[in-house]
Amino acid sequence: MTERFDVVIIGTGAGGGTLAHTLAQSGKSVLLLERGDFLPREMENWDPKSVFVDGRYISPDTWYDADGKPFQPQVHYFVGGATKMYGAALYRLRPADFGELKHIDGVSPAWPLSYDDFEPYYTKAEWLYQVHGNHGEDPTEGHWSRQYPWPALSHEPRIQQLFDDLAASGYHPFHAPCGVALDEAERARSTCIRCTWCDGYPCLVHAKADAETIAIRPILDLPNVTLLLDAEVRSLNTDASGGSVTDVVVSLNGSTETYAGDVVVLSAGAANSAKILLQSANDAHPNGLANGSDQVGRNYMFHNCKAIVALSKDLNDTVFQKTLGINDFYLAWDDYEWPAGNIQMIGKSNAEAMKGEEPKLTMLAPKWTLADTAKHAVDFWLTTEDLPKPDNRVTVDGDGNVHLAYRSTNDDEADRLYHELKKLLNHVGMAEHHVLSKNFYMDMNIAIAGCAHQVGTCRFGADPATSVLDENCKAHELDNLYVVDTSFFPSIGAVNPALTAMANAIRVGEHLIERMR
Ligand SMILES: Cc1cc2nc3c(=O)[nH]c(=O)nc-3n(C[C@H](O)[C@H](O)[C@H](O)COP(=O)(O)OP(=O)(O)OC[C@H]3O[C@@H](n4cnc5c(N)ncnc54)[C@H](O)[C@@H]3O)c2cc1C
């Protein structure tokens, strides 16, 4: 017999986990279906070789690019989803990102809601995910109704020097918003030991504010919350008219089970949510569920990113490096008429990570050379907005394999951002010939596999002809189906996406509580 719940949520990451946390206190029965297990806490969590070279926590999935070439996508199937590996840089989109923004390769479309509509939920998400930061420092940020719950993480000496040099040169560096369980005033009571391992690693001591530690674990004891692990959702069935989801088809421990919900929420990640909808085609929805507009799977975006290792003459013995951001080039400026994007720091590079990310480039380099190089490295992450293009899309073949067709956009803006970083580093005494570009994602195959920031595929909007979801993230064509992962983004902006997914999940959660009242 099919078990019935008030709400069935598929996926426990930034979107699904945060939604479950929001709904849990309502007393409504909530079933969480997660295809993975809890990520094991083991020493390998912090071992660069296990994480970067062996890919211990990456799913064994095979996806295919537009030419049919197979690749292993960097997706992570655990309770908490991609947030188990994320860098916890928890940025708000800028107000301009919610409007139409002209780029060199086209227009980034407006969202159906404004920054003001999202602001209260950003605040709630920042407080839930214990973000450390300092609103008011970054000239590009929107208004905020409440300061961050924790003061910004202080810079270590090398980064403070960079911060001071940049400010003295007329730039506007700011403390990057970061979700870690670190109370700097009361270090003795804090869990975070401020190691280098936030970015790309799971946190062994559970001090990273991820969807497992913050959203899922605290609700597991509630009698109205049920979590099923190793429960891979295959498809959704509807009634004969196609107007409602009747049950969720799940592969659980080798057998096929079905579960029903008054409300069903898909939150399996942008690519996998599109896959599930496309696999659920039936007579009423011949092109896939909720896909009368032919928009499901389209407009896939994942940022135009570069990782830069800048080699400084000075030693960089920083441990936790991700404390500084620069948005001076986020919007068009006097010298350049296009928005180029965000500059932030990433986790400190080390020899194993360099080998893992660039095996060909580093193949002949002895490990001690790389280790010495890493001691001087100051590491940056550059993010340029990627535009929604209908042909950048997820499709599924007859065997259920994901195909991902993708071409980057705004390459010129990304190059300009890199140019500005080099200029800026020259200003602060890190000479240009000391800058090594390690554009990890320039090669197309690597680019497509690095799908950490995947969004789009089920965008929300007012018009059912051009969008999949309405403003509440309910499918236009079904009365009880919602999507709350990053699929709903109509555009991606140029900052990390997780906080926006979390804020939106709280927003949709409050709507659902109202709906079920
Ligand atoms: C290495 C790395 C670093 C990152 N750093 C940052 C950062 O610093 N800041 C930031 O904002 N973002 C960062 N991100 C991106 C961020 O983690 C994602 O944007 C965010 O987690 C997406 O949320 P989501 O709910 O869409 O998907 P996810 O968090 O991936 O959740 C999807 C969930 O669905 C489950 N699932 C998938 N398929 C099925 C199925 N068929 N049945 C049941 N369950 C299923 C998955 O196991 C997973 O739990 C990073 C990501 C990575 C990988």
The ligand as an SDF file (V2000), in Angstrom:
LIG
                    3D

 53 58  0  0  0  0  0  0  0  0999 V2000
   32.7550   21.7570   -4.2530 C   0  0  0  0  0  0  0  0  0  0  0  0
   31.5890   22.6950   -4.1750 C   0  0  0  0  0  0  0  0  0  0  0  0
   31.7790   23.9650   -3.6390 C   0  0  0  0  0  0  0  0  0  0  0  0
   30.6860   24.8460   -3.5710 C   0  0  0  0  0  0  0  0  0  0  0  0
   30.8570   26.0400   -2.9230 N   0  0  0  0  0  0  0  0  0  0  0  0
   29.7880   26.8720   -2.7730 C   0  0  0  0  0  0  0  0  0  0  0  0
   29.9000   28.0460   -1.9970 C   0  0  0  0  0  0  0  0  0  0  0  0
   30.9370   28.3300   -1.3930 O   0  0  0  0  0  0  0  0  0  0  0  0
   28.8060   28.8470   -1.9010 N   0  0  0  0  0  0  0  0  0  0  0  0
   27.6250   28.5520   -2.5370 C   0  0  0  0  0  0  0  0  0  0  0  0
   26.6820   29.3450   -2.4390 O   0  0  0  0  0  0  0  0  0  0  0  0
   27.4980   27.4230   -3.2610 N   0  0  0  0  0  0  0  0  0  0  0  0
   28.5290   26.5730   -3.3650 C   0  0  0  0  0  0  0  0  0  0  0  0
   28.3800   25.3990   -4.0470 N   0  0  0  0  0  0  0  0  0  0  0  0
   27.0860   25.1290   -4.7060 C   0  0  0  0  0  0  0  0  0  0  0  0
   26.0010   24.7210   -3.7140 C   0  0  0  0  0  0  0  0  0  0  0  0
   26.4300   23.6530   -2.9200 O   0  0  0  0  0  0  0  0  0  0  0  0
   24.7600   24.3460   -4.5200 C   0  0  0  0  0  0  0  0  0  0  0  0
   24.3680   25.4860   -5.2700 O   0  0  0  0  0  0  0  0  0  0  0  0
   23.5870   23.9260   -3.6730 C   0  0  0  0  0  0  0  0  0  0  0  0
   23.9080   22.8910   -2.7890 O   0  0  0  0  0  0  0  0  0  0  0  0
   22.4680   23.4630   -4.6100 C   0  0  0  0  0  0  0  0  0  0  0  0
   21.3520   23.1090   -3.8460 O   0  0  0  0  0  0  0  0  0  0  0  0
   20.2540   22.1370   -4.4650 P   0  0  0  0  0  0  0  0  0  0  0  0
   19.2230   21.9380   -3.4220 O   0  0  0  0  0  0  0  0  0  0  0  0
   19.8630   22.6540   -5.7910 O   0  0  0  0  0  0  0  0  0  0  0  0
   21.0270   20.7590   -4.7760 O   0  0  0  0  0  0  0  0  0  0  0  0
   21.8750   19.8340   -3.8080 P   0  0  0  0  0  0  0  0  0  0  0  0
   22.3500   20.5990   -2.6410 O   0  0  0  0  0  0  0  0  0  0  0  0
   22.9000   19.1450   -4.6380 O   0  0  0  0  0  0  0  0  0  0  0  0
   20.8100   18.7700   -3.3310 O   0  0  0  0  0  0  0  0  0  0  0  0
   20.2670   17.8060   -4.1940 C   0  0  0  0  0  0  0  0  0  0  0  0
   19.9040   16.5810   -3.3590 C   0  0  0  0  0  0  0  0  0  0  0  0
   19.0900   15.7000   -4.1200 O   0  0  0  0  0  0  0  0  0  0  0  0
   19.5530   14.3610   -3.9460 C   0  0  0  0  0  0  0  0  0  0  0  0
   19.1170   13.6210   -5.1390 N   0  0  0  0  0  0  0  0  0  0  0  0
   19.5680   13.7390   -6.4070 C   0  0  0  0  0  0  0  0  0  0  0  0
   18.8780   12.9180   -7.2230 N   0  0  0  0  0  0  0  0  0  0  0  0
   17.9510   12.2880   -6.4580 C   0  0  0  0  0  0  0  0  0  0  0  0
   16.9480   11.3100   -6.7190 C   0  0  0  0  0  0  0  0  0  0  0  0
   16.7330   10.8400   -7.9570 N   0  0  0  0  0  0  0  0  0  0  0  0
   16.1990   10.8510   -5.6730 N   0  0  0  0  0  0  0  0  0  0  0  0
   16.3980   11.3080   -4.4000 C   0  0  0  0  0  0  0  0  0  0  0  0
   17.3560   12.2200   -4.1090 N   0  0  0  0  0  0  0  0  0  0  0  0
   18.1130   12.7190   -5.1270 C   0  0  0  0  0  0  0  0  0  0  0  0
   21.0530   14.5250   -3.7990 C   0  0  0  0  0  0  0  0  0  0  0  0
   21.6610   13.4020   -3.2000 O   0  0  0  0  0  0  0  0  0  0  0  0
   21.1220   15.7830   -2.9290 C   0  0  0  0  0  0  0  0  0  0  0  0
   21.0040   15.4720   -1.5550 O   0  0  0  0  0  0  0  0  0  0  0  0
   29.4140   24.4720   -4.1020 C   0  0  0  0  0  0  0  0  0  0  0  0
   29.2440   23.1880   -4.6230 C   0  0  0  0  0  0  0  0  0  0  0  0
   30.3050   22.3000   -4.6480 C   0  0  0  0  0  0  0  0  0  0  0  0
   30.0790   20.9270   -5.2070 C   0  0  0  0  0  0  0  0  0  0  0  0
  1  2  1  0
  2  3  1  0
  2 52  2  0
  3  4  2  0
  4  5  1  0
  4 50  1  0
  5  6  2  0
  6  7  1  0
  6 13  1  0
  7  8  2  0
  7  9  1  0
  9 10  1  0
 10 11  2  0
 10 12  1  0
 12 13  2  0
 13 14  1  0
 14 15  1  0
 14 50  1  0
 15 16  1  0
 16 17  1  0
 16 18  1  0
 18 19  1  0
 18 20  1  0
 20 21  1  0
 20 22  1  0
 22 23  1  0
 23 24  1  0
 24 25  2  0
 24 26  1  0
 24 27  1  0
 27 28  1  0
 28 29  2  0
 28 30  1  0
 28 31  1  0
 31 32  1  0
 32 33  1  0
 33 34  1  0
 33 48  1  0
 34 35  1  0
 35 36  1  0
 35 46  1  0
 36 37  1  0
 36 45  1  0
 37 38  2  0
 38 39  1  0
 39 40  1  0
 39 45  2  0
 40 41  1  0
 40 42  2  0
 42 43  1  0
 43 44  2  0
 44 45  1  0
 46 47  1  0
 46 48  1  0
 48 49  1  0
 50 51  2  0
 51 52  1  0
 52 53  1  0
M  END
$$$$
